[in-house]
Every structure is written in C-alpha cells, then in structure tokens.
C-alpha cells in the first residue's frame, strides 16, 4: 500500500503572482492619466462659473478703484433732485425699501449662518441658489424706490430696466457704475470705459481674476457685450416666433431666417441701453431661466470657484448701488423724514447695516450736497 502524506495549506509556500515591472508602470501611467483627465474635465466644467466670477469681481474692482460714492453729492442732477409727491406714496415707498433691505440682509447673513461649520464652503456654494436672486432683487427694489420718489411707479422689470438705463446715460450715477453699451449686434459701442473702448480689445484669453484696473475694465466691457448679446438673441427669438411680430422678407413675405444690419438695428432700438442693471439681472436669469433651458445655477454649484470671493463681490456691488439709490430717496424725502422711515424698521435692520449706512453714507452725502 502506498503511503500518503497530508500536507497542510499553512506549510505550503505562498505563491504570489507578480506583474512585470512594465505592467506596473503601465497601471500607474493609466491611473495618473485618468486623474489628469478627470481633473481637466472638472476644470472645464468650472470655466463658465469662473468667467461669471471674474465679471462680478471686475465690477466690484471697478467700483473700489473709483471710490466715488460721495461724488454724487456734487452732481447738479442730485442737488436739484425733487421731493416726493402725495403722502400716500410714502407707504408704498417704505414697502419697496423694506423689500430691498430684507433681501440685502439675507445676502449679508448667508456666510454667517454656517461660518463655523467644517462644510461652510459647501454651504456657501449651495446657497448660491438664493444669494444670486437676493442680490438682484435687493437692487431691483431699491431701483423701484429710486423711481418712485420721481413719481415713476412701475413694477414691470423690463420697464424698470429701460428707465434705469436712461438714467445711467443721463448721468445720475457716478463713473463706478455709469458705463453702458448701445448699438446693434456685432457693432456695439461701449461708453465710459475708456480702457476698453474697442470691443476687439475687450477680451482676455486667461481665466485669472483681473489684477489691474485695465483688465477689470476689459472684463466689465466683455460682460456688457455678452449681456447685450443675450438680450438681443432673446428678443429676436420672441419676435420671430410670433407670427404677428415676426420680421418678414419684403420680397416673399416669408419669416426671415437670417438677420442683417437693418433688422439688428430695429432690435437694438427696442432694447435700449445695456447697463450695470442688466448685468445684475443675469443673477436672476441664472437662478431661474424662464426660457425652459436648464438652470445655469447648477454650473456654479458643481464648479470649483472661490465662492466666498464671489459672495463678497456681490455684497460689495449691492451695497454700492443701494447706497446710491438710498441717497436719492433721502434727498427727495429730506433727511428728517428719512430718519423716521428708518426708525420704523424691524430691529434687525434698524440697528444693523441700514443704520450704519444712514450715519456713514446718507447723512454725509446730503450734508455735502448743501455746502
């Protein structure tokens, strides 16, 4: 009988199948290549958000560079600014200002709510869903108050946009936000941005934040251009999709499929001027695109941009524009009536930034206007 031997698995030498060095190198190269490809894809996905940040940062940079908020006191148009009409309009005015200040308060308080959390950056990024429209609607309501003290009582945003555009052109605003664009598609003229007069110059090839006033003006000019592009294209679609308004061939009567210079001039006249107000309205368009297109806000939530810097730029722009509008409102009401209006506010506003702005901005501007 043949003798058998039991051998335990523990006693057997462990056989390890090793890859050749070349195979290991190939695996490492593939992993690195995948990481690089994924990183490139993430960066590409962030480009629209980075461009948007650059534009708003440039607006803020332009404002801070000019530092001209108090210049408005010396404007003849400000010094001659009239008073409010019927007393019942003041109630409506107070509601407009309360809406503006409430939205600005919500914008300002957003980073504070979660500042100590380890996920504060992610919180801020997700909060863009409401900080974008808060910034726009705060300025919208302060603009309506600015118009209301001139007995211009409109709630339609398109009419407000056109009224504010006309006032920008007429010189109600200082240089920091007094620029505008006009003209037909592909033939825009940029006004009051002397460092970016020619649209051929108004572009930058990199995605870095502007670090000089020249590059900031170029970014602002580019922002004006793309904003006007959007408005003209949207108006063209609205006009041509309606059989009653569509522009037609004079020869065949068919709806035009291609526009020439004359058709674009017609659209440009309908649009009017493109100003800071149109640029801020991109915040509303981005957060809730009424055309049925995918919401642009998703690009920003999923992107890799400095969301804290983005938020601070929005706060700075809103503060500057609202301060200008409030100065006109206070000039129309008189400082005593304006103080009484502020005294009626809820405590969180009355004792917060509204009171501080009254003391450090509004009162000094009105004092300078009578010297």
C-alpha positions in Angstrom: 0.0 0.0 0.0 1.3 3.3 -1.0 1.8 5.7 1.9 0.0 9.1 1.6 1.2 12.3 3.2 -1.2 15.0 4.4 0.2 18.4 3.8 -1.5 21.5 5.4 -2.1 24.6 3.4 -0.1 26.5 6.1 3.0 24.5 5.3 2.9 25.2 1.6 5.0 28.1 0.3 2.8 31.1 -0.7 2.8 31.6 -4.5 2.5 35.3 -5.4 1.8 36.1 -9.0 3.7 39.3 -9.6 3.3 41.7 -12.6 6.3 42.5 -14.7 7.7 46.0 -14.0 6.5 47.2 -17.3 2.9 46.2 -16.4 3.1 48.1 -13.1 4.4 51.2 -14.8 1.5 51.0 -17.3 -1.0 50.7 -14.5 0.5 53.8 -12.8 0.5 55.7 -16.0 -3.1 54.8 -16.7 -4.2 55.9 -13.2 -2.3 59.1 -13.5 -3.8 59.7 -16.9 -7.3 59.1 -15.6 -6.7 61.5 -12.7 -5.4 64.1 -15.1 -8.4 63.6 -17.5 -10.8 63.8 -14.6 -9.1 67.0 -13.3 -9.2 68.5 -16.8 -12.9 67.7 -17.1 -13.6 69.3 -13.7 -11.7 72.4 -14.7 -13.6 72.7 -18.0 -16.9 72.3 -16.1 -15.8 75.2 -13.9 -15.0 77.6 -16.8 -18.5 79.2 -17.1 -18.6 79.8 -13.3 -15.0 81.2 -13.3 -15.9 83.6 -16.1 -19.0 84.7 -14.2 -17.0 85.3 -11.0 -14.4 87.2 -13.0 -17.0 89.5 -14.4 -18.6 90.3 -11.0 -15.2 90.6 -9.4 -14.3 93.1 -12.1 -17.5 95.1 -11.4 -16.5 95.3 -7.8 -12.9 96.1 -8.6 -14.1 99.0 -10.8 -16.3 100.3 -8.0 -13.5 100.1 -5.4 -11.0 101.7 -7.8 -13.2 104.7 -8.4 -14.3 105.0 -4.8 -16.7 107.7 -6.0 -19.9 107.1 -3.9 -19.7 110.6 -2.3 -19.2 112.3 -5.7 -22.9 112.2 -6.2 -23.3 115.0 -3.7 -21.8 117.4 -6.2 -23.9 116.3 -9.2 -26.2 119.1 -10.2 -28.8 116.5 -11.0 -28.6 115.3 -7.4 -28.6 118.7 -5.9 -31.8 119.6 -7.8 -33.5 116.3 -7.1 -37.1 117.0 -6.2 -39.4 115.9 -3.4 -41.9 113.1 -3.1 -45.5 113.8 -4.2 -48.6 112.6 -2.4 -48.2 111.3 1.2 -49.9 108.0 0.4 -47.0 107.2 -1.9 -44.6 107.1 1.0 -46.3 103.9 2.3 -45.5 102.2 -1.0 -42.0 103.6 -0.8 -41.4 102.2 2.6 -42.5 98.7 1.4 -40.1 98.9 -1.5 -37.2 99.8 0.7 -38.1 97.2 3.3 -38.1 94.6 0.5 -34.7 95.8 -0.7 -33.1 95.9 2.8 -34.6 92.5 3.7 -33.0 90.9 0.6 -29.7 92.6 1.3 -29.8 91.4 4.9 -30.4 87.8 3.8 -27.5 88.2 1.3 -25.2 89.5 4.0 -26.1 87.0 6.7 -25.7 83.9 4.5 -22.0 83.3 5.3 -22.5 84.0 9.0 -25.2 81.3 9.3 -22.7 78.4 8.8 -19.3 80.1 9.1 -18.1 77.8 11.9 -19.0 74.6 10.2 -16.4 72.4 8.6 -18.6 72.4 5.5 -19.0 76.2 5.4 -17.6 76.4 1.8 -20.0 73.8 0.6 -22.8 75.6 2.4 -21.9 78.8 0.6 -21.7 77.0 -2.7 -25.2 75.5 -2.3 -26.5 78.9 -1.0 -25.9 80.4 -4.5 -29.5 79.2 -5.3 -30.8 82.0 -3.1 -27.9 84.5 -2.9 -27.9 85.1 -6.7 -31.6 86.3 -6.7 -31.3 88.1 -3.4 -28.6 90.3 -4.8 -30.6 91.1 -7.9 -33.9 91.7 -6.1 -32.4 93.9 -3.5 -31.1 96.2 -6.2 -34.4 95.9 -8.1 -36.4 97.1 -5.1 -34.0 99.9 -4.3 -34.2 101.0 -8.0 -38.0 100.9 -7.8 -37.8 103.2 -4.7 -35.4 105.5 -6.6 -38.0 105.7 -9.4 -40.9 106.0 -7.0 -39.6 109.3 -5.5 -39.7 110.6 -9.0 -43.4 109.6 -9.3 -42.4 106.8 -11.7 -44.4 103.8 -10.3 -43.6 100.8 -12.3 -43.3 97.1 -11.4 -42.6 95.6 -14.8 -38.9 94.6 -14.8 -38.4 95.5 -18.5 -39.8 99.0 -17.9 -37.6 99.4 -14.8 -34.6 98.2 -16.8 -35.2 100.8 -19.5 -35.8 103.6 -17.0 -32.6 102.9 -15.1 -30.7 102.6 -18.4 -31.9 106.1 -19.4 -30.8 107.5 -16.0 -27.4 105.9 -16.3 -26.9 107.6 -19.7 -28.3 111.0 -18.3 -25.7 111.0 -15.5 -27.5 110.0 -12.3 -24.7 107.5 -11.5 -21.0 108.1 -10.9 -18.3 106.5 -13.0 -18.2 103.3 -10.9 -21.5 102.2 -12.4 -22.1 104.8 -15.1 -20.9 102.8 -18.1 -23.2 101.4 -20.7 -23.4 99.7 -24.2 -25.6 100.5 -27.2 -25.8 99.7 -30.8 -26.8 96.7 -32.9 -25.4 93.2 -32.8 -21.7 92.9 -33.7 -21.5 96.8 -33.7 -21.7 97.7 -30.1 -20.3 100.9 -28.6 -19.1 100.8 -25.1 -19.3 104.1 -23.3 -17.5 105.4 -20.2 -15.0 102.5 -20.0 -12.0 104.3 -21.6 -9.6 101.5 -21.2 -11.8 99.1 -23.1 -13.3 101.3 -25.9 -12.8 98.9 -28.7 -14.6 95.6 -28.5 -11.7 93.9 -30.2 -9.7 94.7 -27.1 -12.5 93.7 -24.7 -11.5 90.1 -24.2 -8.9 88.2 -22.2 -7.6 84.8 -23.0 -7.0 83.5 -19.5 -9.3 82.8 -16.6 -7.4 84.6 -13.9 -9.1 87.3 -11.8 -8.3 90.9 -13.1 -5.4 92.3 -11.1 -5.2 95.8 -12.7 -7.8 98.4 -13.5 -7.2 97.9 -17.2 -8.0 94.2 -17.1 -11.0 94.9 -14.8 -12.4 97.4 -17.4 -11.9 94.9 -20.2 -13.8 92.2 -18.1 -16.7 94.7 -17.5 -16.8 95.6 -21.2 -16.9 91.9 -22.1 -19.7 91.4 -19.5 -21.7 94.2 -21.1 -21.2 92.6 -24.5 -22.3 89.1 -23.6 -25.2 90.5 -21.6 -26.4 92.6 -24.6 -25.8 89.5 -26.9 -28.2 87.5 -24.7 -30.9 90.2 -24.7 -30.8 90.7 -28.5 -30.9 87.0 -29.1 -33.8 86.5 -26.7 -35.7 89.4 -28.3 -35.1 88.1 -31.8 -36.5 84.7 -30.8 -39.5 86.3 -29.2 -40.2 88.5 -32.2 -39.6 85.8 -34.8 -41.6 83.1 -33.0 -44.7 85.3 -33.0 -46.4 85.5 -36.4 -47.8 88.9 -35.6 -44.4 90.5 -34.8 -42.0 88.5 -37.0 -39.9 90.4 -39.4 -40.5 89.2 -42.9 -38.9 89.3 -46.3 -40.1 92.3 -48.3 -39.9 90.1 -51.5 -41.6 86.9 -50.4 -43.3 87.7 -47.2 -41.7 84.7 -45.5 -40.4 85.0 -41.9 -36.8 85.9 -42.0 -34.4 83.2 -41.0 -31.3 85.4 -41.2 -31.0 88.9 -39.9 -28.9 91.7 -41.5 -27.8 95.1 -40.1 -31.2 96.7 -40.5 -33.0 94.1 -38.6 -30.5 94.2 -35.8 -30.8 97.9 -35.6 -34.5 97.5 -35.0 -33.9 95.1 -32.2 -31.2 97.5 -30.7 -33.7 100.3 -30.6 -36.2 98.2 -28.8 -33.7 97.1 -26.2 -32.3 100.5 -25.4 -29.1 100.7 -23.3 -27.3 97.9 -21.6 -26.1 98.9 -18.1 -25.0 97.5 -14.7 -28.7 96.7 -14.1 -28.8 94.3 -17.0 -25.6 92.7 -15.7 -27.1 92.2 -12.3 -30.2 90.8 -13.9 -28.0 87.9 -15.1 -28.2 86.7 -11.4 -32.0 86.3 -11.8 -31.7 84.7 -15.2 -29.0 82.3 -14.0 -31.0 81.1 -11.0 -34.4 80.7 -12.8 -34.1 80.6 -16.5 -37.6 81.5 -17.8 -37.0 80.1 -21.3 -37.2 76.5 -20.1 -33.5 75.9 -20.6 -31.5 74.1 -17.9 -30.9 76.3 -14.9 -27.5 77.9 -15.2 -27.1 77.9 -11.4 -26.2 74.2 -11.5 -22.9 75.1 -13.2 -21.9 77.2 -10.2 -23.0 74.8 -7.5 -20.9 72.0 -9.1 -17.9 74.1 -10.0 -14.5 74.8 -8.4 -14.5 78.6 -7.9 -13.8 80.8 -4.9 -17.4 81.0 -3.8 -16.6 83.2 -0.8 -14.9 85.8 -3.0 -18.0 85.6 -5.3 -20.3 86.2 -2.4 -18.2 89.2 -1.1 -18.2 90.8 -4.6 -22.0 90.6 -4.8 -22.3 92.1 -1.3 -20.0 95.0 -2.3 -21.8 95.7 -5.5 -25.3 95.6 -3.9 -24.1 97.9 -1.1 -22.7 100.4 -3.5 -25.8 100.6 -5.8 -28.3 100.5 -3.0 -26.4 103.3 -1.2 -26.7 105.5 -4.3 -30.4 104.8 -4.7 -31.0 105.5 -1.0 -29.1 108.8 -1.2 -31.6 109.9 -3.9 -34.5 108.7 -1.8 -33.3 110.6 1.2 -32.7 113.7 -0.8 -36.3 113.6 -2.1 -37.8 112.9 1.3 -35.5 115.2 3.4 -33.2 113.8 6.0 -35.6 114.0 8.9 -38.3 112.1 7.1 -35.8 109.5 6.0 -34.6 109.1 9.6 -38.2 108.5 10.7 -38.6 105.9 7.9 -35.5 104.0 9.2 -36.8 104.3 12.8 -39.9 102.2 11.7 -37.9 99.3 10.6 -37.6 96.0 12.4 -34.8 95.9 15.0 -32.5 93.6 12.9 -32.4 96.3 10.2 -32.8 99.4 12.2 -29.8 98.6 14.3 -27.8 96.9 11.6 -26.3 97.9 8.2 -29.2 100.3 7.4 -28.5 102.4 10.4 -24.8 102.3 9.8 -25.3 103.4 6.2 -27.5 106.2 7.3 -24.9 107.5 9.6 -21.8 107.0 7.5 -23.1 107.5 3.9 -26.5 109.0 3.5 -26.2 111.8 6.1 -22.7 112.9 4.9 -23.8 112.9 1.2 -26.8 115.1 2.0 -24.7 117.4 4.1 -22.1 117.8 1.3 -25.0 118.5 -1.2 -26.0 121.7 0.6 -22.5 123.1 1.0 
